[in-house]
């Protein structure tokens, strides 16, 4: 499903390289034809926005949305609640799932980063990819709602992912997630409180009871945001370091 590679790329930090690939991304989406007409048109509006907007402006918008607004974090386990060991275990489970699938992401990005997760799903058979997309449906739905409330064109990507995953989020679970307070990116005191560090545990103590069923349960259950996600600043900008998979229509 190269469509997932395209949607993954659109959720990455805007760069000149991404802008140069926008025409190719649009061609792949048209070639595969997996999105409904409405979803395809909405994604195209994001593609056009990224193509036409000043690059620095696009980068600043991305940082304000996805890096400085915790409720819009693209790290799936930010939206999962539990003790630090539970979060570390979830990371271990997800890394193991990647390894079992023969997928080796670059070490610079955490495994729950949504674009990385989508690239892995894109390497699976269609049925397996759909199952993977369905697991974090409540998180995807919450992100879609929050972005739509901001009238952000990025909401289109999450609407498309929900449609591809064919899963209807549990209403009560989604309501709990949406009820969590959202700090605005210019409210520095609230942001500091939201991002207060908590340890994320890896290693031997976190590796017990690994398994896909446990991963699915962690992804499906909406809970409070989990602190402790590492940032990778470089010149004040977030750097996406996961694998970039070439996108070719019909390839």
C-alpha positions in Angstrom: 0.0 0.0 0.0 2.2 2.9 -1.3 -0.7 5.2 -0.3 0.5 4.7 3.3 4.0 5.8 2.3 2.6 8.9 0.8 0.5 9.8 3.9 3.6 9.1 6.0 5.6 11.5 4.0 2.9 14.2 4.3 3.1 14.0 8.1 6.9 14.6 8.1 8.6 17.9 8.8 8.3 20.0 5.6 11.6 20.2 3.8 12.7 21.1 0.3 13.0 17.4 -0.5 9.4 16.8 0.5 8.2 19.7 -1.6 10.0 18.3 -4.6 8.3 15.0 -4.1 4.7 16.3 -3.8 3.9 15.8 -7.5 5.1 12.2 -7.2 3.1 11.7 -4.0 -0.1 12.9 -5.8 0.6 10.6 -8.7 0.9 7.6 -6.4 -2.3 8.4 -4.7 -4.1 8.7 -8.0 -2.5 5.5 -9.3 -3.5 3.3 -6.4 -6.9 4.9 -6.1 -7.4 3.7 -2.5 -8.9 6.9 -1.2 -12.4 8.0 -1.7 -13.0 11.0 -4.0 -13.7 13.3 -0.9 -10.6 12.0 1.0 -8.4 12.3 -2.1 -9.5 15.9 -2.7 -8.9 16.8 0.9 -5.4 15.3 0.8 -4.7 17.2 -2.4 -5.6 20.5 -0.6 -2.8 19.7 1.9 -0.4 18.9 -1.0 -1.3 22.2 -2.7 -0.9 24.0 0.6 2.6 22.6 1.1 3.6 23.3 -2.4 2.4 27.0 -2.3 3.2 28.0 1.2 6.5 29.6 2.1 8.8 26.8 3.4 9.7 28.5 6.6 6.1 29.2 7.3 5.2 25.6 6.7 7.9 24.5 9.0 6.9 26.9 11.8 3.3 25.7 11.4 4.4 22.0 11.7 6.4 22.7 14.9 3.5 24.6 16.5 1.1 21.8 15.7 2.9 18.6 16.2 5.9 19.5 18.4 4.6 22.2 20.7 1.0 21.0 21.1 1.2 17.8 23.1 -2.4 16.8 22.3 -1.4 16.7 18.6 1.8 14.7 19.1 2.6 12.3 16.3 4.0 9.8 18.8 1.3 7.3 19.3 2.2 6.4 22.9 2.0 10.1 23.9 -1.7 9.4 23.9 -1.5 6.2 25.9 -1.6 6.3 29.7 0.3 4.2 32.2 3.4 3.9 34.3 6.8 4.6 32.7 7.6 0.9 32.5 4.3 0.3 30.6 5.3 3.0 28.0 8.8 1.5 27.7 7.2 -2.0 27.3 5.0 -0.7 24.5 8.1 0.7 22.7 9.8 -2.7 23.1 6.7 -4.5 21.7 6.5 -2.2 18.7 10.2 -2.6 18.0 9.8 -6.4 18.2 6.9 -6.2 15.8 9.0 -4.2 13.3 11.9 -6.7 13.6 9.6 -9.7 13.2 8.4 -8.1 10.0 11.9 -7.6 8.7 11.7 -3.8 9.1 14.7 -1.9 10.5 13.9 1.7 11.2 16.8 4.2 11.7 17.7 4.5 15.3 17.2 8.2 15.5 13.4 8.1 15.8 11.2 6.5 18.4 9.2 3.5 17.2 5.8 5.0 17.9 6.4 8.0 15.6 3.3 7.8 13.4 5.1 8.3 10.0 7.4 5.5 11.0 4.5 3.3 12.0 2.8 4.0 8.6 6.0 3.1 6.7 6.0 -0.2 8.5 2.3 -0.8 7.7 3.0 0.0 4.0 5.4 -3.0 3.9 2.6 -5.4 5.0 0.0 -7.2 3.0 -3.1 -5.2 2.6 -5.1 -7.1 5.2 -2.3 -6.8 7.8 -1.8 -3.1 7.0 -5.6 -2.5 7.6 -5.4 -4.3 10.9 -2.4 -2.2 12.0 -4.2 1.0 11.1 -7.3 0.0 13.0 -5.4 -0.5 16.3 -4.8 3.2 17.0 -8.1 4.3 15.5 -9.1 6.3 18.6 -5.8 8.3 18.5 -6.2 9.0 14.8 -9.8 10.1 15.3 -8.8 12.4 18.2 -6.0 14.0 16.1 -8.4 14.4 13.2 -11.0 16.2 15.4 -8.4 18.5 17.0 -6.9 19.4 13.6 -10.3 19.9 12.1 -11.2 22.3 15.0 -8.1 24.3 14.0 -9.1 24.2 10.3 -5.8 22.6 9.6 -5.4 20.8 6.2 -3.5 18.1 8.0 -6.8 16.7 9.3 -7.3 15.2 5.8 -4.4 12.7 6.4 -6.1 11.4 9.5 -9.5 11.2 7.9 -7.9 9.1 5.1 -6.1 6.8 7.6 -9.3 6.2 9.5 -11.1 5.3 6.2 -8.3 3.0 5.1 -8.2 1.3 8.6 -12.0 0.6 8.4 -12.4 0.8 12.1 -14.9 2.9 14.0 -13.4 4.3 17.2 -15.2 3.5 20.4 -17.3 6.6 21.2 -16.6 6.5 24.9 -12.9 6.0 24.5 -12.7 8.8 21.9 -14.7 11.1 24.2 -12.3 10.5 27.1 -9.3 11.3 24.9 -10.9 14.5 23.5 -11.9 15.6 27.0 -8.2 16.0 27.9 -7.2 19.7 28.2 -5.2 21.2 25.4 -2.6 23.9 26.0 -2.1 26.4 23.3 1.5 26.6 21.8 2.0 30.1 23.2 1.0 29.1 26.8 4.6 28.4 27.9 3.7 27.6 31.5 1.0 25.1 30.5 3.3 23.5 27.9 6.1 23.2 30.5 3.8 21.4 32.8 2.5 19.1 30.0 6.0 18.1 28.9 7.4 17.5 32.4 9.8 14.6 32.0 9.0 11.1 33.2 11.3 8.2 32.7 10.6 5.9 29.8 12.0 2.5 30.6 13.8 0.2 28.1 16.0 -2.8 28.7 15.6 -6.1 30.6 13.1 -4.9 33.1 10.8 -3.7 30.3 11.0 -6.7 28.1 8.7 -9.1 30.0 5.4 -10.2 28.4 6.2 -8.9 24.9 3.7 -9.6 22.3 1.4 -8.3 19.5 -1.8 -8.7 21.6 -0.3 -6.5 24.3 0.7 -3.9 21.8 -2.8 -3.9 20.3 -4.3 -3.4 23.7 -2.0 -0.5 24.5 -2.8 1.2 21.2 -6.6 0.6 21.4 -7.0 1.9 25.0 -7.2 5.7 25.1 -5.6 7.2 28.2 -3.8 10.3 29.3 -0.8 11.6 27.5 2.5 9.9 28.4 5.5 12.2 29.1 9.1 11.6 28.3 9.2 11.8 24.5 12.7 12.7 23.3 13.2 15.8 21.1 15.8 16.0 18.4 16.4 19.7 17.9 18.8 20.9 15.2 19.0 24.6 14.7 15.7 24.9 16.4 14.0 22.5 14.1 12.7 19.0 14.5 14.6 16.5 12.4 12.8 13.4 11.0 15.3 10.6 10.9 13.3 7.6 10.1 13.8 5.6 6.9 12.6 7.3 3.7 11.1 4.7 1.4 11.1 5.7 -2.4 7.7 6.2 -3.8 7.1 5.2 -7.4 3.7 4.8 -9.1 3.1 1.2 -10.1 6.5 0.1 -8.7 
